[in-house]
Amino acid sequence: MFGVLTGYKQPAPAANAAENLCHVEVREGQYYNQAMPGCVIAMPPPLQDDSVKFADNTPATLEQEATDIATFLAWAAEPELEARHRLGVKVVLFLFILTGMMFAVKKKVWRDIKH
């Protein structure tokens, strides 16, 4: 999503092939976007610099706005992700402690057995 929001560029002339990822003709009603397959998209650029005011006076650059949108959409897709990560850390710690305890029990049970 970040790539699509920040990928709007002016298509470089065919002479500057290094700057132009796709050699396409952008027709009316279409826009050049390096993040899209074929480098053409029908949606106009939705973001511009200074289109919002942040409460903490963060500069409202295109990249900052795109980062905020991508972060929000990732959270909206999985709002419980942080809780699952916290639970995962607890489970790994529990398994680590359990492994140590099982190793100690094995040593105690098998210590009187002669080889």
N, C-alpha and C positions, 0 to 999 in steps of 0.2 A: 504494500500500500504506500509506504514511504517513497519507493521508487516511482510509482505512478504519479503521485502528487508533486514530486520534484523533477520529473523527467521531461516536462514541457520545455522545449527549446525551439529556436528558429532553425529550420533545416539548413545545413551548410551547403554551399554550392557544390556541384559535382567535382569541382577542381580540388576542394578540400576533403578528400575522401577519408582522411584520418579523423576528422571531426564528425563526419556523418556516418553513423553506424549502419543506416539503411539508405539505399539509393532509391527513394520512392518519390513520387509526385504527390504533394499534398493538395487535394482538391478543396473547393469551397465547402465549408461546413465540417472540415476535418482539421485536426491539429497534429503536429509532429510531437511524438512522445517516445523517447528512447527506451522506456521501460516496457512498452507494449510490443507484442509480436507483430512484425511488419512496420513498426514505428509510426503507426497512424491510429488515431483515436477520434471518435466523434464528440466526446465530451470536452467542452472548453476548460481551460485551467480554472479550478475552483478556488485556489488560494492566491493571495498576493501579499507582499510585504506590508506590514503595518495595518492589516485588516482587522485585527483585534487588539484590545488593550488588556494586558495581564495585570492582575492586582499587585504583584510584586515587582512591577516595572521591568520584567524580562523583555529584552528586545524582541519584537514580533516579526522575526524573519520568516521567510518561507520554510526554511528547514526546521525551525522551532515549531511552527504550526503543524507541519507534516508529522514531526515526531510526536507531538501531543495527540494528534488524531490516530496515528498508528498504535500508540500505547493504549489509548482508550479502547480502540477496537479489539486489541489483544485481550484486555481485561474483560470487555463485554462478552467475548467468546468463551472465556473460562474464568468467571469471577472467583471460583473456589480454588484456583491454582496455588495461591500462597498458602492456604490452609493445608492443601495436599503436600506441599513441599515441607512444611513444618512437621506434619505427621510422618513423612518419609525420613526426616532426620531422627525423630524419636525412635522409629522402627529400626534404623541402622544402629543406633546406639544400644538399643535393647538387644539386638542380635549379637553385637560385639561383646556385651557383658555376658550374655548367655553362653557364647562360645568359650569365654574364659572360665566360667563356672563348670561347663561340661568337661573341659580339659583338666581342671583340678579334680573333679570327681573321677575321671578315668585314671588319673595318676594315683589317686588314693585306693581305688578298687584293685588295680593291677600291680601295686607295689610289692605285694607278698609273693607274687608268682615268679618262680625262678626260670631262667631261660635254659 
